[in-house]
């Protein structure tokens, strides 16, 4: 792993963009804090807290002690299980609808999206990027090849939503969100997600990638896809924007994601 100064990094990224070989990947840091339908888009920590509060308010047999040490993925798995059992009522849909839809980002971020990127990926389930009108979304379990052909005809910029879409989940609960480890595993192995998964895999193999607002502390699907293409890369690089240099333990985690 190489650590670059801001000036050197911009120089390299600008050339790769001019060559049409740079793809942005947006994480929670890009849209969290944005105004949403009823509140603001949460980051992972806040989303974990919101799910825990819903569970405690709706489910009598779950206690604070049960939830105390659960991280985001653990809470999300329980949240999904309880919803499938009918324990959460309409709170499951409201969680996605209120916190992740009708999101609005600021002018500076909108201007960044106006750049003529070949396409983009996002780890976010909120609709802040699509609400700008700059991208058309493709969701897991939908045929990405067909959608790409539509893009080529319509000259749309495509946004691959790796972890699904809150607006779709609001209308069709339990269909596309990828929050917990079981959902990650399903997305990586389900034949109905093959074309979507292949499009993302090819991005790792064929393009340079710029991670924006991404912590990359534990993204099983990204690690899985990176391991598939390891050794097949065409001298491509993956970059992450940070305020400070990672320590050695953080470096090891980032390297697992291909940084």
N, C-alpha and C positions, 0 to 999 in steps of 0.2 A: 504494500500500500504506500502511495506517495501522498504527502501533504503539500498542497500548493498554496501560494499566496493568492489573495483575491485578484490581483492584477494578472498574474500568470494564468490563473484559472479562467478568467474572462477571455484572455487571448486565445486559449486552446478551445474553449467552448464556442466562441464566435466563429472560428474556422470550421469546426465540426458542423455548426448550424448552417454555414454557407454551403457546405458540402452536402447538405440534406441528410446528415447522418446522426442527428441529435434528437432524442425523444425525451420530453419531460415526464416525470412520474410524481404526481401530487399526493402528499400525505395530509394528515390531520392538521398540521401546522399551517397549511395554506388556507383552510376555510374555517377552522375552529374560531369561535368568537363572533362569527358573522351572524347578523340578524336572521332568524328563522321564523316559521309560521307562528309559533308561540314561545318565544324565548330566543336563545342563541345556540348555534351549532356547538356541541360539546367536544372537547378532546377526549382521549381514551380514559383518563382518570375521572373526568366528570361523567362520562357515559356509564362507567362502572358504578359510580355513586347513584346515578338516576335509576339504573336497573335494580340495584339493591333496595332502594327506597320503595320502588313499585312492588317488589317481591314481599317486603316486610309488611306493606300496607294491605296486600291482597291475599297473602297465604299464611294461614294461622300456624301451620306446622313447621315453618322456617323461622329461625331465631337470628338475632344479631350475631350471636356466637357462631352460628353456622356459616355466616357470610363474611365474618371479620377478616379472614386471611385470603379470601378469594380474589385473584387478579381478574383482569378484564375477560380473558378467555374462559376462565372457570365460571364467572358470573353469567357470561353470555350463554354458555352451555346450559346452565340451570334455567335461565330466563326462557330459552327455547323449549326446554323439556316441560316446564310448567305451562307454557302457552299451549303446547300440544295436548296437555292434559285438561285444558280448559280452565286452569286456575287463575289466569290473569284477566279474564273478561276482555274488555276492549282496550285495556291499558297497553297491551302489546302494540296494537296498531297506533295508538296515540303516541307512544314513545317515539316511533319512527316519524309519524306525520308531524308532530309538534316540534321536534328538535332537529329534523334533518331535511325538511321540505320547505319550499319557497324561500330558500336561503339567498342572501344578497351580499356580495363581496364589494370591497371598495374600488375606487377608480383605478388606483395604481395596479392592483391585481388584475382587474379587468383589462387594462392596457397590455399587461404581460400575456394574457390569453389571446389577444388580437394578433400576436406574432404568428407568422405563417409556419407553424410547426407541421411536420408531416402528419403526425397524429399525436395522441397523448394517452397515458395510463393514469389511473387514480386508484388509491387504496380507500378512498372516502365513499361513504354511502349517501352523503348529502348531495343536493342538486345545485350547489352554488356555481359550479363551472358551467353546467348546461343552462342555467337561468340567464347567463349572459348572452346566449344565442350564438356563441362562438364555436361550439362543438355539438355534435350529435352523438348520443350515448349508445354503446353496445354493452349488453348485460351478460353475465354468466348464463349458461344453458340455452342461449339463443345462438342461431347459426351465424357466427362471425364472418364466414366466407360470403354468405349471401349479403349480409349487411355491408361488408367491404365493397362488394360490387355496386351496391346502391350508392355508396360514398363516391366511388370512382365516376359514376354517372352524374351525380349531383354536385360534385366538387366540394363536399362537406369535409370538415375536419372531424375526425373520429376520436371519441373518448372511450377507451376500454375501462369499464368499472369492475375491477378485479374482485371486489368484495360485495358487489351487488348494488341495489338502488333502493333507497328508502321509500320513494313514491310508489314504486312497483310493489314493494313489500306491504305498503299500506293497503293497496288494492287486493293483493294476492298473498296473504300471510304465509310464511314458511316456504316460499317458492325460490328465493334467490339470494338472500342475505348470507354472507360468509363471515361469521364472527368467531365461532368456537372451533376447537380442533377437529371435531367430527365433520363440521361443514367444510373446513379446509381439506380434509382427507377426501370427502366426497367430490369436491370441485376438481381435485387433482386426478381422480380415477374414473369418474362417471363418463360414460361414452357420450352422453348428451352434451357434455361440456368440451368435447374433443376439439372442435374447430376454434372455439374461443381460446382454449389453453394453447393450441398450436400457434395462434397469432401472437400471443404474449411470449411464448417460448422463442419464436423467431425474432422478436424484438431483442431479447437477451443475446441472441446469436449474431444478429446482423447490424445492430445499431449501438451507438454510444447512448448512455442513459444518464439523465440528470435528475436526482432525487431532491424534491423541494418540499420542505415541511415534513420530512419523514424521519422518525427516530430509528427505524430498522432494528429494534431490539428483539423482535420475535415475529417474523412473517413467514410461516411455514411454507406457503405456496411459492413465495419468491425464492426461498432457499432450495426448494424442490426443483423449480425450473432452472435455476442457475446450475445446480448439480447435473442436470440432464445435458446442458450445452457446454459444460466445462471441457475445455480442450478443442471445441469446435469454433470458438470465437475467431473473428477475423481481425485480430489486433484491436478490438473494441475495448472501451473503458466505461466504467460506471462511477459517477461522481455523486457526492452528497454535500449539500451546503450546510455548514455548521458555523456557530459563533466562535467556537474554540476547538483546539485539536483534541482528538480522542485519547484517552489513556490506553494502556496496553490491553486491558480486558475489553474495552469498547472496540478497539481495533480488531480483535479476534472475532467479535460478534459481527461487525460490519463485513469482514472478509467472508464470513459464512453466506452473506447476501450478495457476494460478488463485487463489493466495493474495492 
